[in-house]
Amino acid sequence: MRTSILGATVALALVTGSATASEGPKLAAQNWSFGGIFGTFDRATLRRGVQVYNEVCASCHSLKLVAYRNLGDVGYGAEEVKAIAAEFEVTDGPNDDGDMFTRPALPADRFAAPFENDKAARAANNGALPPDLSVITKARKGGSDYIYALLSRYAEDPPADFELSDGMYYNEVFPGHQIAMSPPLGEDAVEYADGTKATTAQMSKDVTTFLVWAAEPEMEERKRLGIIVMIFLTALTAMLYALKRMIWSDLH
Amino acid sequence: MTTPTWTNPIIKWIDYRLPIFTFTQHHLVEYPTPKNLNYWWNFGSLAGVVLVIMIATGIFLSMSYTPHVDYAFDSVERIMRDVNYGWLLRYLHMNGGSMFFIAVYIHVFRGLYYGSYKAPREILWIIGVIILFAMMATAFTGYVLPWGQMSFWAATVITNMFTAVPLVGEAIVNWLWGGFAVGNPTLNRFFSFHYLLPFIIFALVFVHLWALHVHKSNNPVGVDMKGPQDTIPFHPYYTIKDAYGMGVLMLVYLAFVFFAPNFFLEPDNYIEANPLQTPPHIVPEWYLMPFYAILRAFTQEFLWIPAKVLGVIAMFASVGILALLPWLDTSKVRSARFRPIYKQVFWLFFVDCLVLGYVGANPPEGYLILLGQVATAYYFLHFLVVMPVLGIMEKTRPVPDSISAAVTPGGTSGKEDT
């Protein structure tokens, strides 16, 4: 009975926790390098993801919580970070004359926002606001699997009975299926520095990995520390249990 | 209990003036505890441990948090990214809330099963109910602080409940908000409440323990301790048992923190609050879902009282009714072990709470509306009809004369639960 009560309690957590996560179209679970408790970000994937992000996504989306210097945490050298940052312009100031000015971004800057403000972003995007992508994989049900599916599962021809509004695109996983973002990752949208073939699936996977890292830059450290903590706690709890048995033995 | 004689002169000097050592000796070391407590009795101290963790992590989080509508969301993410081990503090705090409720709910259900609320522990129980109310208020205000979409809209939905108050409802809500909508003043005061309430809970826990230490713990047999043969000293027997329990709890708690930190959170709360965009589906945290289901169960006015007012009353009453349980339960026998029918009814009630949780987690559509109403009706039926009637009708099994008689081989009654 005791185990069944515990089971029921866990079930309560699972039922209520996952009850709302089961809506929407089915997402295929991808085999992510960062999956599981031992998962880490594959560095080559991440590098390609940075390239896709900077060359494609960054022209419409901001990434305001991530700084260029953060790339140093995943294998980029100081000079490399500087070079990547310098490809973007940021607004700074006011200077001594009281004017704002633009300058190349520095490693300390957050990823440069493509638009001055939300209104400007909407004006340039047919009225739609491209969301900030800093925590996008934490902010969507399905996380990385959803983002991957969103990027790779556009349909050129919507189902016959589907009415698509002007300037909208049909996406298999987006809620309501109408999305304002045009299919962003056509074949060979980027030319990978490492020579990998830039298929839609490849780019989607790479940039999704980058976005997961952007949302959870602490993930590798978190899991590494977690494993040590679990080993320690298991040993400690086992010893406490043995001690408990020993202390209580004179009662039985 | 004898007053200990201290040999160390410093301890002796202090204890003569402020008897903290004697106090500790009486309440943590010699403290007579029933010798037959099972592991369900671990959860009170576990909840206490989690409360301390929550207060400690919360104090450090508040050092880097900015309670302003323009900065709150980003400041939480900044804690996660730029504060040393900020992600650990924040995930400990976030998941700690869930662990606190898990521990406390188990603690409450243990009390229900073994009749811990019965005389002479009514006040102990009522203080517990007040703690539960305070916990809910703390959890709710805490949910608002990251200023995500769920934060904002949960704050809007819950504060709007007060418009149900006749005549002055609108004024009360404006007063709560500090304006005409949930906004910066609301966030500021919620932060203030969220910092204040845990210390009130902490104080209430001491009163709870004070009341506990008067008549001491109930036990699985539900008969009073009759003498030294029924008790063991708290230390080392229950200190080590609690320490072991804590190890197990930490394994579960930290597994979530390190490997699935966002398991209990709605993804929508990682979208910054936007007053112009209502999420399709507003939900509270899992531990409030049964009460949310009760709130939404009332869909029609009754005796000219609007449905909304009924829902609000029912929601508060669903927790408050626990305080009346010592008098609603008319049975003279405490423990469900000797109440064959109550034992079944208890599990029915437990399942009813799970059903309410499930209904609260999902949009009120289709059969879920009726299911929520039936489950809500049964929830109150359990307290208002089943408990009073069952106590009178039920033919209980013979209760052992003492704890010793119950746990000694050949004693009056079996020791198995079920």
Interface residues (C-beta under 8 A of the other chain):
Chain A: M1 R2 A8 T9 A11 L12 A13 V15 T16 G17 A19 T20 I37 K64 L65 N70 P131 S134 V135 K138 A139 R140 K141 G143 P175 A215 P217 E218 R222 K223 L225 G226 I227 V229 M230 L233 T234 L236 T237 L240 Y241 L243 K244 I247 W248 L251
Chain B: K35 Y39 D74 E77 R78 M80 R81 W87 L88 Y91 S98 I102 Y105 I106 I232 P236 Y237 I240 K241 A243 Y244 G247 V248 M250 L251 L254 A255 V257 F258 F259 P261 N262 F263 F264 E266 P267 D268 Y270 I271 P280 H281 V283 W286 M289 F350 L354 G357 Y358 G360 A361 N362 D417 T418
